[in-house]
């Protein structure tokens, strides 16, 4: 039995050798990179679907250097505390799977899914997480049965709370990072004339109970290329003019505030 459902008709999807199929004969291929494409709008290749390749590589390089290790440690601590018995994990907005990988190292999971719109990111995800199934899909309409999932990870990704509520089992957890006011403020000060602080999301989420949190707040010294790579990872990148982005090239080193909280929620 599979917890995956067809994005067209919502019937159960059954795995074949190189594809998944539903009883109504909707068939979805697994690419040679091991990525299952369940997205229904691939035709418009001009439209950007998820992060492009340059961003994916920038993020991978940056994360591999360990600048965000304390965040990873917070996630591991919380998932060891709350998700020890989880068998099924969805990393919703998994990117190239840096956090998925650290979580799956410490849990005894049976099924691991990475959901993202970026095929490029999912190719790297598969390299980091060989036993996982990367799926091209929106996180706002995930191809999973309701009430079947033990644990969702949502790291620096948009929050699809209604979907989390639908697919998680009762009493199951999701873990999410939320950026705090000062997060990366020095980076914004370097680029913008009027740098702004982040708005902090409220803690309350309908249908969930906040169970725990770890605040990770530190400064880290970054050099040269890494500064630009970090900027590429952020949502600010899209909102910033080329002229402003060029300002980053002139910075040789900078001390940056990393300020996030990792929150655990239980489905009520
Ligand atoms: Zn179908």
Boltz pocket constraint, residues with backbone or C-beta under 6 A from the ligand:
constraints:
  - pocket:
      binder: B
      contacts: [[A, 6], [A, 7], [A, 8], [A, 9], [A, 10], [A, 11], [A, 22], [A, 23], [A, 24], [A, 25], [A, 26]]
      max_distance: 6.0
